[in-house]
Amino acid sequence: RWAAALYVAVIRGVPVLLVIFFVYFGIPMLAPGTSLSEYWAAVIALSVFASAYIGELVRGSIQAVPRGQFEAAEALGLTYAQRMRWVILPQAARVIVPPGVGFLVVLIKDSSLVAVIGLIELTRAGNVVSSLTADPITTYLIVGAGYFVICYALSALARRYERRLGFRVKAPE
């Protein structure tokens, strides 16, 4: 438990750009003779970064389930796996959707940072097209629209899922 807490604290305490640099430049230095392609370095770095945040989201959503639900499931004689599968996780899933989707939207936008290690992703492709066409305004408007479509679609799917579950997030009063 302490190792997981340390991992989450360290990864959440550093910028995603630093994680990308560490994976791309640091791993080959720590293991001489190895190298990572830009693609795999980006995948690993974003996965390491996302796992810490998603782990914290899951932990928080499980802790948001009322203690009585744990006790009731235990009183029914369910095993730990059964309690989690049939009682706790379905309730936690309702809590995790809004912040989980918010994090995924941020992660999609943060993926543009992998351009610093030479990977061509949406923003970097826009940069290449912009230099070829000499029309940066149109190019970056299209890139921005691409990010908007992806993020809006993800948010819309999440809202639909929340409505299906009958879950409403109350606005602060």
Contacts in CASP RR format, 6 or more apart in sequence:
PFRMAT RR
TARGET T0000
AUTHOR 0000-0000-0000
METHOD contacts of the structure
MODEL  1
RWAAALYVAVIRGVPVLLVIFFVYFGIPMLAPGTSLSEYWAAVIALSVFA
SAYIGELVRGSIQAVPRGQFEAAEALGLTYAQRMRWVILPQAARVIVPPG
VGFLVVLIKDSSLVAVIGLIELTRAGNVVSSLTADPITTYLIVGAGYFVI
CYALSALARRYERRLGFRVKAPE
7 52 0 8 1.000
8 52 0 8 1.000
8 55 0 8 1.000
8 56 0 8 1.000
11 19 0 8 1.000
11 48 0 8 1.000
11 49 0 8 1.000
11 51 0 8 1.000
11 52 0 8 1.000
11 53 0 8 1.000
12 52 0 8 1.000
12 53 0 8 1.000
12 56 0 8 1.000
16 45 0 8 1.000
16 46 0 8 1.000
16 49 0 8 1.000
16 110 0 8 1.000
16 113 0 8 1.000
17 113 0 8 1.000
17 116 0 8 1.000
19 45 0 8 1.000
19 48 0 8 1.000
19 49 0 8 1.000
20 41 0 8 1.000
20 42 0 8 1.000
20 45 0 8 1.000
20 46 0 8 1.000
20 113 0 8 1.000
20 114 0 8 1.000
20 116 0 8 1.000
20 117 0 8 1.000
21 116 0 8 1.000
21 117 0 8 1.000
22 45 0 8 1.000
23 36 0 8 1.000
23 41 0 8 1.000
23 44 0 8 1.000
23 45 0 8 1.000
23 48 0 8 1.000
24 36 0 8 1.000
24 38 0 8 1.000
24 41 0 8 1.000
24 42 0 8 1.000
24 45 0 8 1.000
24 117 0 8 1.000
27 34 0 8 1.000
27 36 0 8 1.000
27 41 0 8 1.000
28 34 0 8 1.000
28 35 0 8 1.000
28 36 0 8 1.000
36 44 0 8 1.000
38 114 0 8 1.000
38 117 0 8 1.000
38 118 0 8 1.000
38 119 0 8 1.000
39 119 0 8 1.000
41 114 0 8 1.000
41 117 0 8 1.000
41 119 0 8 1.000
42 111 0 8 1.000
42 114 0 8 1.000
42 117 0 8 1.000
42 119 0 8 1.000
42 121 0 8 1.000
45 114 0 8 1.000
46 107 0 8 1.000
46 110 0 8 1.000
46 111 0 8 1.000
46 114 0 8 1.000
49 107 0 8 1.000
49 110 0 8 1.000
50 103 0 8 1.000
50 107 0 8 1.000
53 103 0 8 1.000
53 107 0 8 1.000
54 100 0 8 1.000
54 103 0 8 1.000
57 96 0 8 1.000
57 99 0 8 1.000
57 100 0 8 1.000
57 103 0 8 1.000
58 92 0 8 1.000
58 96 0 8 1.000
60 95 0 8 1.000
60 96 0 8 1.000
61 92 0 8 1.000
61 93 0 8 1.000
61 95 0 8 1.000
61 96 0 8 1.000
62 88 0 8 1.000
62 89 0 8 1.000
62 92 0 8 1.000
64 92 0 8 1.000
64 95 0 8 1.000
65 88 0 8 1.000
65 91 0 8 1.000
65 92 0 8 1.000
65 95 0 8 1.000
69 87 0 8 1.000
69 88 0 8 1.000
69 91 0 8 1.000
70 83 0 8 1.000
70 87 0 8 1.000
70 88 0 8 1.000
72 87 0 8 1.000
73 82 0 8 1.000
73 83 0 8 1.000
73 86 0 8 1.000
73 87 0 8 1.000
73 88 0 8 1.000
74 83 0 8 1.000
78 86 0 8 1.000
78 87 0 8 1.000
93 165 0 8 1.000
94 162 0 8 1.000
94 165 0 8 1.000
94 167 0 8 1.000
97 158 0 8 1.000
97 161 0 8 1.000
97 162 0 8 1.000
97 165 0 8 1.000
97 167 0 8 1.000
98 158 0 8 1.000
98 162 0 8 1.000
98 169 0 8 1.000
101 154 0 8 1.000
101 155 0 8 1.000
101 158 0 8 1.000
102 155 0 8 1.000
104 154 0 8 1.000
105 151 0 8 1.000
105 154 0 8 1.000
105 155 0 8 1.000
108 147 0 8 1.000
108 150 0 8 1.000
108 151 0 8 1.000
108 154 0 8 1.000
109 147 0 8 1.000
109 151 0 8 1.000
111 121 0 8 1.000
111 122 0 8 1.000
112 121 0 8 1.000
112 122 0 8 1.000
112 123 0 8 1.000
112 124 0 8 1.000
114 121 0 8 1.000
115 121 0 8 1.000
115 123 0 8 1.000
115 124 0 8 1.000
115 127 0 8 1.000
118 124 0 8 1.000
120 128 0 8 1.000
122 143 0 8 1.000
122 146 0 8 1.000
122 147 0 8 1.000
123 143 0 8 1.000
125 143 0 8 1.000
126 139 0 8 1.000
126 140 0 8 1.000
126 142 0 8 1.000
126 143 0 8 1.000
129 139 0 8 1.000
130 136 0 8 1.000
130 139 0 8 1.000
130 140 0 8 1.000
133 139 0 8 1.000
162 168 0 8 1.000
162 169 0 8 1.000
END
